[in-house]
């Protein structure tokens, strides 16, 4: 650094730096707040500190509107990045009074680097200086401050009283959970077919009405699993349903035997052992009937019909006859629009999936993620740098495949925390359970929101459970608390 003139002003801008390989995560949501410097006469606005991969970017505006600068005065803003042990300088900002600008143009410019931002203060006018600078990224910067120091004597030394920290942000430590190995990966695929049988008959006619299309649905579902080299079918269930317009006894006969007929026909098409097939039946689909009535707008006596359906004391055949007798117009609507949909055949194909290597799992992640276990997806994530889009996307896919799993939700929440998506992280944390890692993640969320005391409570509980990341985050909070106390007491620790 070249020798500078006698008048200096220096300002501190503290900002968080990024997680490894990712973008900046702010420990407080204050990027748009206005920070005063130089005795409240200059304000830092629109401050952004972004650390991506191998570079650190500082971008800000210096608002000079309130600054009345003497003609012979010069302010020099030194922007630095430091963690207390390491220190890197960024280009200067020089604000000159009228006469100092003349001196600068004549000869003083020789004392400054070419990348210095220089402006002459035009008193009594609105004036903003935009500043943007880049440094090579270094690992220690993840928990450093961006600082602008004030040299009051012009001698190149910075006094403690001339140091002002506007922001002090921290990148917390994150804790993921490695999912347990899924010993046997059992999966299933299911569907519903609406086959047409002649009235009161159990004979299946493959070419009758919509039967070709519905049969194709069932056969294709089975064959997709059957022909996949990674899967083995363990069972196929066909469950038949009938509508309630006849007696319960007769409908039992129809539902059971139509399901058996369908099973025999499908088994012949897919050429699988009979031992893999099982049949179930529900004589009358009253749940489907109730769901239809509950949302139907065209029924005059919707509430009365619902009351009959919900009456658990009434004989089931009496229910159907009562609806037909009391509300004939509504019954005709049900008979035409609802009952055909109650005659359906549900099918489920159960299968197991073999284990995969990491490279195999990576190839399947975007094509057949349902075949992967959480642990296999976690292994894929480890092949990417933490915080990268590829790394984060693995956990998003995992939580979509396992939406109720606490580990999937915890890891997705931590991934969102690393990206700074606090609202998304909060939603995942609601389903992440109450383990040490989930408690710690809630502490990280509080820390990133600037709720340090709340964060401390979470971290203490997680640290007591043995989580090392929680202990590290407590150190960050405690270090910042100590620094704040020293600043408020002129550099000495607060005495109790």
C-alpha positions, 0 to 999 in steps of 0.5 A: 500500500502506498503512503497516504495523506494525513486525513483518514476516516475509516469505517467497519462493515461486518458481514457474514461470509458463505458456506463452503462452495455455496453462496452467502448465508446472512446471520441476520436479515439486515442487507437492506438496512441503513448503517451510519458511519463517520459520525452518522454523516455517511451511511452504508446502504444496500450492503451485499457480501457474497462468497461464491466458490473462489471469490468474495464480493463486497457491494455497497452504496455510500450515502453522503447526503448528510456529509458537510466536508471541509474543503481541506478535508479528505476521508479515506475508507479502508475496506478489509476482510478479517477474522482476527488472525487473517486480514485481506485489504480491498480497494480504498474509497476516497472522499475529497473536499473541494481543495483536496480534490484539486491536490489529488488531481495534481499529484496526490493520485500518485499515492493511491492504487489505480483501483481506488474509488475517488469522489469529490464531495459536493456539499448540500447536495444528494450524493451516493458513491457506489462501491464494488470489489472482489477478493479471492475466496479463502476458507477462513472467510466463512466466519470473518468480518468485512471491515472499513477502518479509520486512521485518525492520525494519518500515521498508518495506525488504527486506534481501537476507538476508530473501529466500528462494526456495523454488522457482525455476521456468522456462517453457522456449522451445519449437521446432516444425518446419514440415514440408516441403511434400508435392509430390504427396499420394498416398494409398490405401485398401485392403480384403479381400473373401471371395468364394465361387466354385464348387469348382474354378471361376473363374466369379463368381456375384454372387448366390451366398452372401455375394457380394452383400455382399462385392462391395458392399464393393469397389464402395463403396470405389472409389466413395467415392474416385471421387466425392470432388471432392478426389481422383483415382484413379490405380490399382486393384489386385485381388490374389487368394489361394487355399488350399493343399488342391490342387496349387500349379499348379492353385491358381495357375490359380484365384488368377490367373483368379478375380482377373481375373474379379473385376476385370472384373466390378468395372470394369463396375460402377464404370465406370472405364477398364481401364487403371486396373486391375491384377491380382495373385495368390498361389497359396497363402496360406501366411502366412495359414495359418501365422498361424492355426496359430500362434494356434490352440488346437484343434490337437493337433500345432500345433508339428509343423505349424508346423515343416512350414510353416517348412521352406523345403527341402520342396516346397510340395505335399509340405508340404500332403500331409504335414500331411494325412497325418500329422495328419488330425484337425488337417487336418480342423480346418484344412479347415473353419475355416482354409482358407475364410478363405485364399481372399480377394481384397485390393483397393487403391485408389490416389489423389492429393489436391489441395492445400488452402487453410488454411480448406479444411484446417481444415474437413477436419481433423475429417472427412477428415484423411487427405487433408491433408499434415503441412504443411497441418495445421501451417498450421491449427495456426498459426491458433490461439494456441500452447498452446490446446486447438485448437492442441494437438489439431492435432498429436495428429491429425497424429501419428495420421495419420502415426504413424511420421513423425519431424516429426509425433512431434516436434511432438506431443512439443513440444505435450505438453511445453507442456501439461505431459504429460511422459510422453506427450512422452517417448513421442513423442520416442522416434520423433522422430529425432535432429535439433537440434529433437528434441535440444532437446525432450529438453532441455526434457523434462529441464528440466521434470523438474528435471534441469538438467545433463542439460538443459544437455547437450542444449541445448548440442548443439542450440545448436551446431547453430544452434537459437536456442531452445536458446540461450535456454533455456541463458540461463535455466539459466545465470541460475538457476545464477548466482542460486543461487551468489549466494544461497549466498555472501551475494549475491556471486558465487562466487570460484574 
